[in-house]
Amino acid sequence: MSEQNNTEMTFQIQRIYTKDISFEAPNAPHVFQKDWQPEVKLDLDTASSQLADDVYEVVLRVTVTASLGEETAFLCEVQQGGIF
């Protein structure tokens, strides 16, 4: 029988941090005085870059947009980063 090489890949979290946070309510307070039935859109995205040998930064981007018809009630964007 031949032996199988069972090499496990692992990673270690070195740092977790917030890169950017943004909140906008461009039509406040008027948009909140209307009948509140917003359409909510959620976008997720990731990006990665190599910082050194076997060291990577990974960034998760989350964008939430709430709209009432053509008006934007609010827009929230967060970028959470980590070094692995």
Contacts in CASP RR format, 6 or more apart in sequence:
PFRMAT RR
TARGET T0000
AUTHOR 0000-0000-0000
METHOD contacts of the structure
MODEL  1
MSEQNNTEMTFQIQRIYTKDISFEAPNAPHVFQKDWQPEVKLDLDTASSQ
LADDVYEVVLRVTVTASLGEETAFLCEVQQGGIF
11 84 0 8 1.000
12 84 0 8 1.000
13 82 0 8 1.000
13 83 0 8 1.000
13 84 0 8 1.000
14 55 0 8 1.000
14 82 0 8 1.000
14 83 0 8 1.000
14 84 0 8 1.000
15 82 0 8 1.000
15 83 0 8 1.000
16 80 0 8 1.000
16 81 0 8 1.000
16 82 0 8 1.000
17 80 0 8 1.000
17 81 0 8 1.000
17 82 0 8 1.000
18 78 0 8 1.000
18 79 0 8 1.000
18 80 0 8 1.000
18 81 0 8 1.000
19 59 0 8 1.000
19 79 0 8 1.000
19 80 0 8 1.000
19 81 0 8 1.000
20 77 0 8 1.000
20 78 0 8 1.000
20 79 0 8 1.000
21 77 0 8 1.000
21 78 0 8 1.000
21 79 0 8 1.000
22 75 0 8 1.000
22 76 0 8 1.000
22 77 0 8 1.000
22 78 0 8 1.000
23 74 0 8 1.000
23 75 0 8 1.000
23 76 0 8 1.000
23 77 0 8 1.000
24 72 0 8 1.000
24 74 0 8 1.000
24 75 0 8 1.000
24 76 0 8 1.000
25 31 0 8 1.000
25 73 0 8 1.000
25 74 0 8 1.000
25 75 0 8 1.000
26 72 0 8 1.000
26 75 0 8 1.000
27 71 0 8 1.000
27 72 0 8 1.000
27 73 0 8 1.000
28 73 0 8 1.000
28 74 0 8 1.000
31 68 0 8 1.000
31 71 0 8 1.000
31 72 0 8 1.000
31 73 0 8 1.000
32 73 0 8 1.000
34 68 0 8 1.000
36 68 0 8 1.000
37 68 0 8 1.000
38 66 0 8 1.000
38 67 0 8 1.000
38 68 0 8 1.000
38 73 0 8 1.000
39 66 0 8 1.000
39 67 0 8 1.000
39 68 0 8 1.000
39 69 0 8 1.000
40 64 0 8 1.000
40 65 0 8 1.000
40 66 0 8 1.000
41 63 0 8 1.000
41 64 0 8 1.000
41 65 0 8 1.000
41 66 0 8 1.000
41 67 0 8 1.000
42 62 0 8 1.000
42 63 0 8 1.000
42 64 0 8 1.000
43 61 0 8 1.000
43 62 0 8 1.000
43 63 0 8 1.000
43 64 0 8 1.000
43 65 0 8 1.000
44 60 0 8 1.000
44 61 0 8 1.000
44 62 0 8 1.000
45 60 0 8 1.000
45 61 0 8 1.000
46 58 0 8 1.000
46 59 0 8 1.000
46 60 0 8 1.000
46 61 0 8 1.000
47 58 0 8 1.000
47 59 0 8 1.000
47 61 0 8 1.000
48 56 0 8 1.000
48 57 0 8 1.000
48 58 0 8 1.000
48 59 0 8 1.000
49 56 0 8 1.000
49 57 0 8 1.000
50 56 0 8 1.000
51 57 0 8 1.000
51 83 0 8 1.000
55 83 0 8 1.000
55 84 0 8 1.000
56 83 0 8 1.000
56 84 0 8 1.000
57 81 0 8 1.000
57 82 0 8 1.000
57 83 0 8 1.000
57 84 0 8 1.000
58 81 0 8 1.000
58 82 0 8 1.000
58 84 0 8 1.000
59 79 0 8 1.000
59 80 0 8 1.000
59 81 0 8 1.000
59 82 0 8 1.000
60 79 0 8 1.000
60 80 0 8 1.000
60 81 0 8 1.000
61 77 0 8 1.000
61 78 0 8 1.000
61 79 0 8 1.000
62 77 0 8 1.000
62 78 0 8 1.000
62 79 0 8 1.000
62 80 0 8 1.000
63 75 0 8 1.000
63 76 0 8 1.000
63 77 0 8 1.000
64 74 0 8 1.000
64 75 0 8 1.000
64 76 0 8 1.000
64 77 0 8 1.000
65 72 0 8 1.000
65 74 0 8 1.000
65 75 0 8 1.000
65 76 0 8 1.000
66 72 0 8 1.000
66 73 0 8 1.000
66 74 0 8 1.000
66 75 0 8 1.000
67 73 0 8 1.000
END
